[in-house]
Amino acid sequence: AGLAAAIRLKQLCQQHGDVDKLSVCVLEKGAEVGAHILSGNVLEPRALDELVPGWRQDESSKPHMTPVTSDRFEFLSAS
């Protein structure tokens, strides 16, 4: 949510012609940006599509995109 808020703030500044009036800093506690949020994650991309239009066409995203083709759920029980 912090990174999404930072991106949206800069987008709003750009829309209003005030892009240089706001500096945004996102603090990440992992070794790299996104270290805690994308490990093995299944992502519903609609929010990202709205926040960063065209991200799917960005060549730098391609190695990290693998479409989901099936789901499987398993439950652990006492028996």
All heavy atoms as a GROMACS GRO file, in nm:
protein
  597
    1ALA      N    1   0.082  -0.119   0.000
    1ALA     CA    2   0.000   0.000   0.000
    1ALA      C    3   0.087   0.126   0.000
    1ALA      O    4   0.049   0.225  -0.060
    1ALA     CB    5  -0.093  -0.001   0.120
    2GLY      N    6   0.203   0.121   0.066
    2GLY     CA    7   0.289   0.238   0.072
    2GLY      C    8   0.345   0.276  -0.064
    2GLY      O    9   0.347   0.394  -0.101
    3LEU      N   10   0.388   0.177  -0.140
    3LEU     CA   11   0.442   0.204  -0.273
    3LEU      C   12   0.332   0.253  -0.366
    3LEU      O   13   0.352   0.347  -0.443
    3LEU     CB   14   0.509   0.080  -0.331
    3LEU     CG   15   0.570   0.095  -0.470
    3LEU    CD1   16   0.674   0.207  -0.473
    3LEU    CD2   17   0.633  -0.036  -0.515
    4ALA      N   18   0.213   0.193  -0.357
    4ALA     CA   19   0.100   0.237  -0.441
    4ALA      C   20   0.063   0.382  -0.409
    4ALA      O   21   0.036   0.461  -0.499
    4ALA     CB   22  -0.020   0.145  -0.419
    5ALA      N   23   0.063   0.417  -0.281
    5ALA     CA   24   0.032   0.554  -0.242
    5ALA      C   25   0.137   0.652  -0.295
    5ALA      O   26   0.103   0.761  -0.343
    5ALA     CB   27   0.022   0.565  -0.090
    6ALA      N   28   0.263   0.613  -0.289
    6ALA     CA   29   0.371   0.699  -0.339
    6ALA      C   30   0.358   0.721  -0.489
    6ALA      O   31   0.370   0.833  -0.538
    6ALA     CB   32   0.507   0.637  -0.306
    7ILE      N   33   0.330   0.613  -0.563
    7ILE     CA   34   0.313   0.626  -0.708
    7ILE      C   35   0.195   0.716  -0.740
    7ILE      O   36   0.204   0.805  -0.825
    7ILE     CB   37   0.293   0.487  -0.772
    7ILE    CG1   38   0.423   0.406  -0.764
    7ILE    CG2   39   0.247   0.499  -0.917
    7ILE    CD1   40   0.407   0.260  -0.802
    8ARG      N   41   0.084   0.696  -0.669
    8ARG     CA   42  -0.036   0.777  -0.695
    8ARG      C   43  -0.013   0.924  -0.663
    8ARG      O   44  -0.058   1.012  -0.737
    8ARG     CB   45  -0.154   0.722  -0.615
    8ARG     CG   46  -0.285   0.786  -0.651
    8ARG     CD   47  -0.326   0.750  -0.793
    8ARG     NE   48  -0.446   0.822  -0.829
    8ARG     CZ   49  -0.463   0.890  -0.941
    8ARG    NH1   50  -0.368   0.893  -1.032
    8ARG    NH2   51  -0.574   0.953  -0.965
    9LEU      N   52   0.056   0.952  -0.555
    9LEU     CA   53   0.087   1.092  -0.521
    9LEU      C   54   0.166   1.160  -0.632
    9LEU      O   55   0.136   1.274  -0.671
    9LEU     CB   56   0.167   1.100  -0.391
    9LEU     CG   57   0.088   1.092  -0.262
    9LEU    CD1   58   0.182   1.078  -0.143
    9LEU    CD2   59   0.000   1.215  -0.245
   10LYS      N   60   0.269   1.091  -0.683
   10LYS     CA   61   0.349   1.150  -0.791
   10LYS      C   62   0.266   1.165  -0.919
   10LYS      O   63   0.282   1.263  -0.992
   10LYS     CB   64   0.473   1.065  -0.816
   10LYS     CG   65   0.575   1.072  -0.704
   10LYS     CD   66   0.622   1.213  -0.674
   10LYS     CE   67   0.726   1.260  -0.771
   10LYS     NZ   68   0.787   1.389  -0.737
   11GLN      N   69   0.175   1.071  -0.947
   11GLN     CA   70   0.088   1.083  -1.064
   11GLN      C   71  -0.002   1.205  -1.052
   11GLN      O   72  -0.020   1.280  -1.148
   11GLN     CB   73   0.002   0.956  -1.080
   11GLN     CG   74   0.078   0.837  -1.130
   11GLN     CD   75  -0.007   0.710  -1.130
   11GLN    OE1   76  -0.104   0.697  -1.056
   11GLN    NE2   77   0.032   0.616  -1.215
   12LEU      N   78  -0.058   1.226  -0.934
   12LEU     CA   79  -0.146   1.342  -0.912
   12LEU      C   80  -0.068   1.472  -0.927
   12LEU      O   81  -0.118   1.569  -0.986
   12LEU     CB   82  -0.212   1.334  -0.774
   12LEU     CG   83  -0.318   1.225  -0.759
   12LEU    CD1   84  -0.360   1.213  -0.613
   12LEU    CD2   85  -0.438   1.255  -0.848
   13CYS      N   86   0.055   1.477  -0.876
   13CYS     CA   87   0.138   1.596  -0.892
   13CYS      C   88   0.167   1.622  -1.039
   13CYS      O   89   0.162   1.737  -1.084
   13CYS     CB   90   0.269   1.580  -0.816
   13CYS     SG   91   0.252   1.598  -0.639
   14GLN      N   92   0.195   1.516  -1.113
   14GLN     CA   93   0.224   1.530  -1.256
   14GLN      C   94   0.101   1.583  -1.331
   14GLN      O   95   0.112   1.669  -1.418
   14GLN     CB   96   0.268   1.397  -1.314
   14GLN     CG   97   0.325   1.408  -1.453
   14GLN     CD   98   0.388   1.277  -1.498
   14GLN    OE1   99   0.348   1.170  -1.456
   14GLN    NE2  100   0.488   1.287  -1.583
   15GLN      N  101  -0.016   1.533  -1.296
   15GLN     CA  102  -0.141   1.579  -1.360
   15GLN      C  103  -0.165   1.727  -1.337
   15GLN      O  104  -0.221   1.795  -1.422
   15GLN     CB  105  -0.260   1.500  -1.306
   15GLN     CG  106  -0.269   1.359  -1.356
   15GLN     CD  107  -0.382   1.282  -1.290
   15GLN    OE1  108  -0.458   1.335  -1.210
   15GLN    NE2  109  -0.390   1.154  -1.322
   16HIS      N  110  -0.124   1.776  -1.221
   16HIS     CA  111  -0.147   1.917  -1.186
   16HIS      C  112  -0.027   2.006  -1.216
   16HIS      O  113  -0.026   2.124  -1.181
   16HIS     CB  114  -0.186   1.928  -1.038
   16HIS     CG  115  -0.317   1.864  -1.008
   16HIS    ND1  116  -0.438   1.925  -1.029
   16HIS    CD2  117  -0.346   1.740  -0.962
   16HIS    CE1  118  -0.535   1.844  -0.997
   16HIS    NE2  119  -0.483   1.730  -0.955
   17GLY      N  120   0.075   1.950  -1.280
   17GLY     CA  121   0.193   2.029  -1.317
   17GLY      C  122   0.282   2.064  -1.200
   17GLY      O  123   0.362   2.157  -1.209
   18ASP      N  124   0.268   1.993  -1.088
   18ASP     CA  125   0.347   2.022  -0.968
   18ASP      C  126   0.444   1.910  -0.935
   18ASP      O  127   0.475   1.886  -0.819
   18ASP     CB  128   0.253   2.041  -0.848
   18ASP     CG  129   0.162   2.160  -0.864
   18ASP    OD1  130   0.201   2.256  -0.931
   18ASP    OD2  131   0.051   2.158  -0.808
   19VAL      N  132   0.495   1.841  -1.034
   19VAL     CA  133   0.576   1.722  -1.010
   19VAL      C  134   0.701   1.751  -0.926
   19VAL      O  135   0.746   1.667  -0.849
   19VAL     CB  136   0.611   1.650  -1.142
   19VAL    CG1  137   0.716   1.724  -1.220
   19VAL    CG2  138   0.655   1.508  -1.116
   20ASP      N  139   0.757   1.870  -0.935
   20ASP     CA  140   0.878   1.903  -0.859
   20ASP      C  141   0.849   1.955  -0.720
   20ASP      O  142   0.941   1.974  -0.640
   20ASP     CB  143   0.961   2.006  -0.936
   20ASP     CG  144   1.015   1.950  -1.066
   20ASP    OD1  145   1.042   1.828  -1.070
   20ASP    OD2  146   1.029   2.026  -1.163
   21LYS      N  147   0.722   1.975  -0.686
   21LYS     CA  148   0.688   2.030  -0.555
   21LYS      C  149   0.678   1.925  -0.446
   21LYS      O  150   0.669   1.958  -0.330
   21LYS     CB  151   0.556   2.107  -0.564
   21LYS     CG  152   0.566   2.235  -0.642
   21LYS     CD  153   0.439   2.314  -0.636
   21LYS     CE  154   0.453   2.443  -0.715
   21LYS     NZ  155   0.332   2.522  -0.711
   22LEU      N  156   0.676   1.797  -0.483
   22LEU     CA  157   0.662   1.691  -0.384
   22LEU      C  158   0.769   1.585  -0.404
   22LEU      O  159   0.784   1.530  -0.511
   22LEU     CB  160   0.524   1.625  -0.396
   22LEU     CG  161   0.496   1.509  -0.302
   22LEU    CD1  162   0.485   1.558  -0.158
   22LEU    CD2  163   0.368   1.438  -0.342
   23SER      N  164   0.844   1.561  -0.298
   23SER     CA  165   0.940   1.451  -0.299
   23SER      C  166   0.878   1.336  -0.222
   23SER      O  167   0.822   1.355  -0.115
   23SER     CB  168   1.070   1.492  -0.230
   23SER     OG  169   1.135   1.590  -0.305
   24VAL      N  170   0.889   1.216  -0.277
   24VAL     CA  171   0.831   1.099  -0.213
   24VAL      C  172   0.941   0.998  -0.187
   24VAL      O  173   1.023   0.970  -0.274
   24VAL     CB  174   0.722   1.035  -0.304
   24VAL    CG1  175   0.668   0.908  -0.242
   24VAL    CG2  176   0.609   1.134  -0.328
   25CYS      N  177   0.942   0.943  -0.067
   25CYS     CA  178   1.039   0.842  -0.029
   25CYS      C  179   0.964   0.722   0.028
   25CYS      O  180   0.879   0.738   0.114
   25CYS     CB  181   1.134   0.900   0.077
   25CYS     SG  182   1.252   0.780   0.139
   26VAL      N  183   0.994   0.603  -0.023
   26VAL     CA  184   0.934   0.480   0.028
   26VAL      C  185   1.042   0.403   0.101
   26VAL      O  186   1.146   0.372   0.044
   26VAL     CB  187   0.874   0.394  -0.086
   26VAL    CG1  188   0.819   0.264  -0.032
   26VAL    CG2  189   0.768   0.472  -0.161
   27LEU      N  190   1.020   0.373   0.229
   27LEU     CA  191   1.116   0.298   0.308
   27LEU      C  192   1.082   0.150   0.299
   27LEU      O  193   0.970   0.110   0.327
   27LEU     CB  194   1.113   0.343   0.454
   27LEU     CG  195   1.148   0.489   0.479
   27LEU    CD1  196   1.136   0.520   0.627
   27LEU    CD2  197   1.288   0.520   0.429
   28GLU      N  198   1.179   0.070   0.260
   28GLU     CA  199   1.160  -0.076   0.246
   28GLU      C  200   1.248  -0.145   0.347
   28GLU      O  201   1.368  -0.117   0.354
   28GLU     CB  202   1.196  -0.117   0.103
   28GLU     CG  203   1.196  -0.265   0.079
   28GLU     CD  204   1.060  -0.330   0.097
   28GLU    OE1  205   0.965  -0.291   0.030
   28GLU    OE2  206   1.052  -0.422   0.181
   29LYS      N  207   1.192  -0.236   0.424
   29LYS     CA  208   1.273  -0.305   0.524
   29LYS      C  209   1.338  -0.433   0.472
   29LYS      O  210   1.411  -0.499   0.543
   29LYS     CB  211   1.190  -0.334   0.649
   29LYS     CG  212   1.068  -0.416   0.625
   29LYS     CD  213   0.986  -0.427   0.751
   29LYS     CE  214   0.857  -0.503   0.720
   29LYS     NZ  215   0.773  -0.518   0.834
   30GLY      N  216   1.314  -0.468   0.348
   30GLY     CA  217   1.378  -0.584   0.287
   30GLY      C  218   1.510  -0.546   0.223
   30GLY      O  219   1.544  -0.428   0.213
   31ALA      N  220   1.585  -0.644   0.180
   31ALA     CA  221   1.714  -0.619   0.116
   31ALA      C  222   1.697  -0.549  -0.018
   31ALA      O  223   1.785  -0.476  -0.062
   31ALA     CB  224   1.790  -0.750   0.097
   32GLU      N  225   1.583  -0.571  -0.085
   32GLU     CA  226   1.552  -0.507  -0.213
   32GLU      C  227   1.408  -0.460  -0.211
   32GLU      O  228   1.328  -0.510  -0.133
   32GLU     CB  229   1.568  -0.604  -0.330
   32GLU     CG  230   1.661  -0.717  -0.313
   32GLU     CD  231   1.664  -0.809  -0.432
   32GLU    OE1  232   1.558  -0.858  -0.473
   32GLU    OE2  233   1.774  -0.834  -0.482
   33VAL      N  234   1.376  -0.367  -0.298
   33VAL     CA  235   1.239  -0.318  -0.308
   33VAL      C  236   1.149  -0.436  -0.342
   33VAL      O  237   1.176  -0.514  -0.433
   33VAL     CB  238   1.228  -0.209  -0.416
   33VAL    CG1  239   1.083  -0.172  -0.439
   33VAL    CG2  240   1.309  -0.087  -0.376
   34GLY      N  241   1.041  -0.453  -0.265
   34GLY     CA  242   0.945  -0.560  -0.290
   34GLY      C  243   0.982  -0.694  -0.231
   34GLY      O  244   0.912  -0.792  -0.252
   35ALA      N  245   1.089  -0.700  -0.154
   35ALA     CA  246   1.136  -0.828  -0.101
   35ALA      C  247   1.031  -0.901  -0.017
   35ALA      O  248   1.026  -1.022  -0.015
   35ALA     CB  249   1.263  -0.807  -0.018
   36HIS      N  250   0.946  -0.826   0.050
   36HIS     CA  251   0.846  -0.888   0.137
   36HIS      C  252   0.710  -0.904   0.072
   36HIS      O  253   0.625  -0.973   0.126
   36HIS     CB  254   0.828  -0.804   0.264
   36HIS     CG  255   0.947  -0.806   0.353
   36HIS    ND1  256   1.035  -0.702   0.359
   36HIS    CD2  257   0.995  -0.901   0.436
   36HIS    CE1  258   1.130  -0.731   0.445
   36HIS    NE2  259   1.110  -0.851   0.491
   37ILE      N  260   0.687  -0.844  -0.041
   37ILE     CA  261   0.551  -0.842  -0.093
   37ILE      C  262   0.526  -0.929  -0.214
   37ILE      O  263   0.412  -0.957  -0.246
   37ILE     CB  264   0.507  -0.697  -0.125
   37ILE    CG1  265   0.599  -0.633  -0.227
   37ILE    CG2  266   0.497  -0.614  -0.001
   37ILE    CD1  267   0.554  -0.498  -0.277
   38LEU      N  268   0.629  -0.975  -0.282
   38LEU     CA  269   0.605  -1.048  -0.405
   38LEU      C  270   0.660  -1.190  -0.406
   38LEU      O  271   0.654  -1.257  -0.507
   38LEU     CB  272   0.662  -0.972  -0.526
   38LEU     CG  273   0.593  -0.841  -0.558
   38LEU    CD1  274   0.663  -0.773  -0.674
   38LEU    CD2  275   0.447  -0.862  -0.590
   39SER      N  276   0.709  -1.238  -0.296
   39SER     CA  277   0.767  -1.372  -0.294
   39SER      C  278   0.658  -1.477  -0.305
   39SER      O  279   0.580  -1.498  -0.213
   39SER     CB  280   0.845  -1.390  -0.164
   39SER     OG  281   0.894  -1.522  -0.156
   40GLY      N  282   0.651  -1.543  -0.418
   40GLY     CA  283   0.551  -1.648  -0.438
   40GLY      C  284   0.409  -1.598  -0.442
   40GLY      O  285   0.315  -1.674  -0.422
   41ASN      N  286   0.390  -1.473  -0.465
   41ASN     CA  287   0.258  -1.412  -0.461
   41ASN      C  288   0.178  -1.438  -0.588
   41ASN      O  289   0.230  -1.437  -0.697
   41ASN     CB  290   0.275  -1.261  -0.440
   41ASN     CG  291   0.145  -1.191  -0.414
   41ASN    OD1  292   0.049  -1.251  -0.369
   41ASN    ND2  293   0.143  -1.063  -0.441
   42VAL      N  294   0.048  -1.460  -0.570
   42VAL     CA  295  -0.046  -1.461  -0.682
   42VAL      C  296  -0.114  -1.325  -0.677
   42VAL      O  297  -0.173  -1.287  -0.576
   42VAL     CB  298  -0.150  -1.574  -0.668
   42VAL    CG1  299  -0.251  -1.566  -0.780
   42VAL    CG2  300  -0.080  -1.708  -0.668
   43LEU      N  301  -0.104  -1.250  -0.784
   43LEU     CA  302  -0.148  -1.111  -0.786
   43LEU      C  303  -0.271  -1.093  -0.872
   43LEU      O  304  -0.276  -1.139  -0.986
   43LEU     CB  305  -0.033  -1.026  -0.843
   43LEU     CG  306  -0.058  -0.879  -0.867
   43LEU    CD1  307  -0.064  -0.806  -0.734
   43LEU    CD2  308   0.052  -0.821  -0.952
   44GLU      N  309  -0.372  -1.026  -0.817
   44GLU     CA  310  -0.488  -0.983  -0.896
   44GLU      C  311  -0.447  -0.850  -0.959
   44GLU      O  312  -0.427  -0.751  -0.890
   44GLU     CB  313  -0.610  -0.966  -0.806
   44GLU     CG  314  -0.727  -0.897  -0.870
   44GLU     CD  315  -0.771  -0.960  -1.001
   44GLU    OE1  316  -0.806  -1.079  -1.002
   44GLU    OE2  317  -0.767  -0.889  -1.103
   45PRO      N  318  -0.427  -0.844  -1.091
   45PRO     CA  319  -0.362  -0.729  -1.153
   45PRO      C  320  -0.451  -0.606  -1.179
   45PRO      O  321  -0.400  -0.506  -1.224
   45PRO     CB  322  -0.312  -0.786  -1.286
   45PRO     CG  323  -0.408  -0.894  -1.318
   45PRO     CD  324  -0.448  -0.953  -1.186
   46ARG      N  325  -0.580  -0.611  -1.149
   46ARG     CA  326  -0.665  -0.495  -1.182
   46ARG      C  327  -0.620  -0.365  -1.117
   46ARG      O  328  -0.617  -0.261  -1.182
   46ARG     CB  329  -0.810  -0.524  -1.148
   46ARG     CG  330  -0.875  -0.621  -1.247
   46ARG     CD  331  -1.017  -0.644  -1.213
   46ARG     NE  332  -1.020  -0.725  -1.090
   46ARG     CZ  333  -1.129  -0.779  -1.039
   46ARG    NH1  334  -1.245  -0.759  -1.096
   46ARG    NH2  335  -1.124  -0.851  -0.930
   47ALA      N  336  -0.582  -0.371  -0.990
   47ALA     CA  337  -0.539  -0.249  -0.922
   47ALA      C  338  -0.409  -0.196  -0.984
   47ALA      O  339  -0.393  -0.075  -1.002
   47ALA     CB  340  -0.519  -0.275  -0.773
   48LEU      N  341  -0.318  -0.285  -1.018
   48LEU     CA  342  -0.192  -0.244  -1.081
   48LEU      C  343  -0.218  -0.187  -1.221
   48LEU      O  344  -0.154  -0.090  -1.262
   48LEU     CB  345  -0.096  -0.361  -1.087
   48LEU     CG  346   0.049  -0.330  -1.121
   48LEU    CD1  347   0.107  -0.223  -1.028
   48LEU    CD2  348   0.134  -0.455  -1.113
   49ASP      N  349  -0.316  -0.244  -1.293
   49ASP     CA  350  -0.353  -0.190  -1.425
   49ASP      C  351  -0.402  -0.046  -1.413
   49ASP      O  352  -0.372   0.038  -1.498
   49ASP     CB  353  -0.465  -0.274  -1.488
   49ASP     CG  354  -0.417  -0.411  -1.534
   49ASP    OD1  355  -0.296  -0.428  -1.555
   49ASP    OD2  356  -0.502  -0.500  -1.549
   50GLU      N  357  -0.478  -0.017  -1.306
   50GLU     CA  358  -0.529   0.119  -1.285
   50GLU      C  359  -0.419   0.214  -1.241
   50GLU      O  360  -0.414   0.329  -1.284
   50GLU     CB  361  -0.640   0.118  -1.180
   50GLU     CG  362  -0.766   0.049  -1.227
   50GLU     CD  363  -0.871   0.040  -1.118
   50GLU    OE1  364  -0.861   0.115  -1.018
   50GLU    OE2  365  -0.964  -0.042  -1.133
   51LEU      N  366  -0.330   0.165  -1.156
   51LEU     CA  367  -0.224   0.250  -1.101
   51LEU      C  368  -0.114   0.278  -1.202
   51LEU      O  369  -0.067   0.392  -1.214
   51LEU     CB  370  -0.165   0.184  -0.976
   51LEU     CG  371  -0.062   0.263  -0.898
   51LEU    CD1  372  -0.124   0.390  -0.842
   51LEU    CD2  373  -0.005   0.179  -0.786
   52VAL      N  374  -0.073   0.177  -1.278
   52VAL     CA  375   0.036   0.192  -1.374
   52VAL      C  376  -0.009   0.134  -1.509
   52VAL      O  377   0.024   0.020  -1.544
   52VAL     CB  378   0.164   0.119  -1.326
   52VAL    CG1  379   0.280   0.146  -1.420
   52VAL    CG2  380   0.200   0.157  -1.184
   53PRO      N  381  -0.087   0.211  -1.585
   53PRO     CA  382  -0.134   0.161  -1.714
   53PRO      C  383  -0.015   0.125  -1.804
   53PRO      O  384   0.086   0.192  -1.805
   53PRO     CB  385  -0.211   0.279  -1.773
   53PRO     CG  386  -0.246   0.365  -1.656
   53PRO     CD  387  -0.135   0.345  -1.557
   54GLY      N  388  -0.028   0.011  -1.875
   54GLY     CA  389   0.077  -0.029  -1.968
   54GLY      C  390   0.189  -0.111  -1.905
   54GLY      O  391   0.284  -0.148  -1.974
   55TRP      N  392   0.181  -0.142  -1.776
   55TRP     CA  393   0.290  -0.215  -1.711
   55TRP      C  394   0.310  -0.353  -1.772
   55TRP      O  395   0.420  -0.404  -1.773
   55TRP     CB  396   0.269  -0.226  -1.560
   55TRP     CG  397   0.158  -0.317  -1.519
   55TRP    CD1  398   0.027  -0.284  -1.505
   55TRP    CD2  399   0.166  -0.456  -1.487
   55TRP    NE1  400  -0.046  -0.393  -1.466
   55TRP    CE2  401   0.037  -0.501  -1.455
   55TRP    CE3  402   0.270  -0.548  -1.484
   55TRP    CZ2  403   0.008  -0.631  -1.420
   55TRP    CZ3  404   0.242  -0.679  -1.448
   55TRP    CH2  405   0.112  -0.719  -1.416
   56ARG      N  406   0.203  -0.412  -1.825
   56ARG     CA  407   0.215  -0.546  -1.883
   56ARG      C  408   0.298  -0.545  -2.012
   56ARG      O  409   0.355  -0.646  -2.050
   56ARG     CB  410   0.078  -0.604  -1.913
   56ARG     CG  411  -0.005  -0.631  -1.790
   56ARG     CD  412  -0.140  -0.684  -1.830
   56ARG     NE  413  -0.234  -0.677  -1.723
   56ARG     CZ  414  -0.312  -0.777  -1.686
   56ARG    NH1  415  -0.305  -0.892  -1.750
   56ARG    NH2  416  -0.397  -0.762  -1.588
   57GLN      N  417   0.303  -0.432  -2.081
   57GLN     CA  418   0.380  -0.422  -2.204
   57GLN      C  419   0.526  -0.387  -2.179
   57GLN      O  420   0.606  -0.392  -2.270
   57GLN     CB  421   0.318  -0.317  -2.298
   57GLN     CG  422   0.187  -0.360  -2.360
   57GLN     CD  423   0.070  -0.359  -2.262
   57GLN    OE1  424   0.061  -0.272  -2.177
   57GLN    NE2  425  -0.018  -0.456  -2.274
   58ASP      N  426   0.559  -0.350  -2.057
   58ASP     CA  427   0.696  -0.313  -2.021
   58ASP      C  428   0.784  -0.438  -2.024
   58ASP      O  429   0.760  -0.534  -1.952
   58ASP     CB  430   0.698  -0.250  -1.882
   58ASP     CG  431   0.836  -0.204  -1.840
   58ASP    OD1  432   0.934  -0.224  -1.914
   58ASP    OD2  433   0.846  -0.145  -1.731
   59GLU      N  434   0.885  -0.439  -2.108
   59GLU     CA  435   0.972  -0.555  -2.126
   59GLU      C  436   1.043  -0.596  -1.998
   59GLU      O  437   1.072  -0.713  -1.977
   59GLU     CB  438   1.074  -0.530  -2.238
   59GLU     CG  439   1.012  -0.528  -2.377
   59GLU     CD  440   0.944  -0.660  -2.414
   59GLU    OE1  441   1.001  -0.767  -2.388
   59GLU    OE2  442   0.833  -0.656  -2.470
   60SER      N  443   1.070  -0.501  -1.909
   60SER     CA  444   1.141  -0.535  -1.786
   60SER      C  445   1.054  -0.616  -1.690
   60SER      O  446   1.105  -0.680  -1.598
   60SER     CB  447   1.193  -0.409  -1.716
   60SER     OG  448   1.085  -0.328  -1.675
   61SER      N  449   0.920  -0.617  -1.708
   61SER     CA  450   0.831  -0.696  -1.622
   61SER      C  451   0.817  -0.839  -1.669
   61SER      O  452   0.775  -0.924  -1.594
   61SER     CB  453   0.690  -0.639  -1.619
   61SER     OG  454   0.683  -0.504  -1.623
   62LYS      N  455   0.846  -0.865  -1.794
   62LYS     CA  456   0.818  -0.996  -1.855
   62LYS      C  457   0.878  -1.115  -1.779
   62LYS      O  458   0.808  -1.214  -1.762
   62LYS     CB  459   0.863  -1.000  -2.001
   62LYS     CG  460   0.798  -0.895  -2.088
   62LYS     CD  461   0.662  -0.936  -2.132
   62LYS     CE  462   0.613  -0.829  -2.228
   62LYS     NZ  463   0.479  -0.828  -2.258
   63PRO      N  464   1.003  -1.111  -1.732
   63PRO     CA  465   1.057  -1.230  -1.665
   63PRO      C  466   0.981  -1.268  -1.537
   63PRO      O  467   0.988  -1.379  -1.492
   63PRO     CB  468   1.200  -1.192  -1.630
   63PRO     CG  469   1.231  -1.075  -1.714
   63PRO     CD  470   1.101  -1.006  -1.745
   64HIS      N  471   0.907  -1.174  -1.478
   64HIS     CA  472   0.839  -1.197  -1.352
   64HIS      C  473   0.692  -1.233  -1.370
   64HIS      O  474   0.624  -1.256  -1.272
   64HIS     CB  475   0.851  -1.074  -1.262
   64HIS     CG  476   0.992  -1.028  -1.247
   64HIS    ND1  477   1.088  -1.102  -1.181
   64HIS    CD2  478   1.055  -0.918  -1.291
   64HIS    CE1  479   1.202  -1.038  -1.184
   64HIS    NE2  480   1.185  -0.927  -1.251
   65MET      N  481   0.644  -1.235  -1.493
   65MET     CA  482   0.502  -1.260  -1.518
   65MET      C  483   0.480  -1.403  -1.567
   65MET      O  484   0.531  -1.443  -1.670
   65MET     CB  485   0.449  -1.161  -1.622
   65MET     CG  486   0.447  -1.019  -1.573
   65MET     SD  487   0.395  -0.893  -1.693
   65MET     CE  488   0.295  -0.975  -1.809
   66THR      N  489   0.404  -1.478  -1.489
   66THR     CA  490   0.367  -1.613  -1.528
   66THR      C  491   0.217  -1.626  -1.504
   66THR      O  492   0.172  -1.621  -1.389
   66THR     CB  493   0.441  -1.719  -1.442
   66THR    OG1  494   0.581  -1.695  -1.452
   66THR    CG2  495   0.407  -1.858  -1.487
   67PRO      N  496   0.138  -1.640  -1.610
   67PRO     CA  497  -0.007  -1.650  -1.591
   67PRO      C  498  -0.044  -1.776  -1.511
   67PRO      O  499   0.017  -1.881  -1.527
   67PRO     CB  500  -0.061  -1.659  -1.733
   67PRO     CG  501   0.049  -1.612  -1.821
   67PRO     CD  502   0.176  -1.641  -1.749
   68VAL      N  503  -0.144  -1.763  -1.425
   68VAL     CA  504  -0.195  -1.877  -1.349
   68VAL      C  505  -0.281  -1.962  -1.442
   68VAL      O  506  -0.368  -1.912  -1.511
   68VAL     CB  507  -0.280  -1.829  -1.229
   68VAL    CG1  508  -0.344  -1.947  -1.158
   68VAL    CG2  509  -0.195  -1.748  -1.135
   69THR      N  510  -0.253  -2.092  -1.445
   69THR     CA  511  -0.330  -2.182  -1.532
   69THR      C  512  -0.417  -2.278  -1.454
   69THR      O  513  -0.507  -2.340  -1.509
   69THR     CB  514  -0.236  -2.264  -1.624
   69THR    OG1  515  -0.144  -2.335  -1.542
   69THR    CG2  516  -0.160  -2.170  -1.718
   70SER      N  517  -0.391  -2.294  -1.322
   70SER     CA  518  -0.476  -2.380  -1.240
   70SER      C  519  -0.456  -2.345  -1.093
   70SER      O  520  -0.359  -2.279  -1.055
   70SER     CB  521  -0.441  -2.527  -1.263
   70SER     OG  522  -0.309  -2.553  -1.220
   71ASP      N  523  -0.551  -2.389  -1.010
   71ASP     CA  524  -0.544  -2.370  -0.865
   71ASP      C  525  -0.555  -2.505  -0.796
   71ASP      O  526  -0.621  -2.596  -0.847
   71ASP     CB  527  -0.661  -2.284  -0.815
   71ASP     CG  528  -0.642  -2.137  -0.845
   71ASP    OD1  529  -0.527  -2.092  -0.848
   71ASP    OD2  530  -0.744  -2.069  -0.864
   72ARG      N  531  -0.492  -2.518  -0.681
   72ARG     CA  532  -0.506  -2.638  -0.599
   72ARG      C  533  -0.498  -2.596  -0.454
   72ARG      O  534  -0.407  -2.524  -0.414
   72ARG     CB  535  -0.395  -2.737  -0.631
   72ARG     CG  536  -0.413  -2.870  -0.560
   72ARG     CD  537  -0.308  -2.968  -0.603
   72ARG     NE  538  -0.195  -2.956  -0.510
   72ARG     CZ  539  -0.077  -3.011  -0.533
   72ARG    NH1  540  -0.054  -3.078  -0.643
   72ARG    NH2  541   0.019  -3.000  -0.445
   73PHE      N  542  -0.592  -2.640  -0.374
   73PHE     CA  543  -0.594  -2.609  -0.232
   73PHE      C  544  -0.581  -2.738  -0.152
   73PHE      O  545  -0.644  -2.838  -0.184
   73PHE     CB  546  -0.725  -2.538  -0.193
   73PHE     CG  547  -0.739  -2.404  -0.254
   73PHE    CD1  548  -0.804  -2.388  -0.376
   73PHE    CD2  549  -0.688  -2.292  -0.191
   73PHE    CE1  550  -0.816  -2.263  -0.434
   73PHE    CE2  551  -0.700  -2.167  -0.249
   73PHE     CZ  552  -0.764  -2.154  -0.370
   74GLU      N  553  -0.501  -2.735  -0.049
   74GLU     CA  554  -0.486  -2.848   0.040
   74GLU      C  555  -0.501  -2.798   0.183
   74GLU      O  556  -0.455  -2.689   0.216
   74GLU     CB  557  -0.350  -2.914   0.021
   74GLU     CG  558  -0.332  -2.973  -0.118
   74GLU     CD  559  -0.200  -3.044  -0.136
   74GLU    OE1  560  -0.138  -3.082  -0.035
   74GLU    OE2  561  -0.159  -3.060  -0.252
   75PHE      N  562  -0.568  -2.878   0.267
   75PHE     CA  563  -0.591  -2.841   0.405
   75PHE      C  564  -0.525  -2.943   0.497
   75PHE      O  565  -0.536  -3.063   0.473
   75PHE     CB  566  -0.741  -2.834   0.435
   75PHE     CG  567  -0.813  -2.728   0.359
   75PHE    CD1  568  -0.874  -2.757   0.238
   75PHE    CD2  569  -0.814  -2.596   0.405
   75PHE    CE1  570  -0.938  -2.658   0.166
   75PHE    CE2  571  -0.878  -2.497   0.334
   75PHE     CZ  572  -0.940  -2.528   0.215
   76LEU      N  573  -0.458  -2.895   0.600
   76LEU     CA  574  -0.399  -2.983   0.698
   76LEU      C  575  -0.500  -3.000   0.812
   76LEU      O  576  -0.564  -2.905   0.855
   76LEU     CB  577  -0.270  -2.924   0.753
   76LEU     CG  578  -0.160  -2.900   0.651
   76LEU    CD1  579  -0.041  -2.831   0.719
   76LEU    CD2  580  -0.116  -3.030   0.588
   77SER      N  581  -0.514  -3.123   0.859
   77SER     CA  582  -0.607  -3.148   0.971
   77SER      C  583  -0.540  -3.240   1.073
   77SER      O  584  -0.434  -3.298   1.046
   77SER     CB  585  -0.736  -3.211   0.919
   77SER     OG  586  -0.709  -3.338   0.863
   78ALA      N  587  -0.603  -3.258   1.187
   78ALA     CA  588  -0.548  -3.340   1.295
   78ALA      C  589  -0.555  -3.488   1.262
   78ALA      O  590  -0.479  -3.569   1.315
   78ALA     CB  591  -0.622  -3.313   1.424
   79SER      N  592  -0.646  -3.531   1.177
   79SER     CA  593  -0.660  -3.675   1.150
   79SER      C  594  -0.570  -3.723   1.037
   79SER      O  595  -0.514  -3.654   0.962
   79SER     CB  596  -0.803  -3.707   1.114
   79SER     OG  597  -0.845  -3.630   1.001
   0.00000   0.00000   0.00000
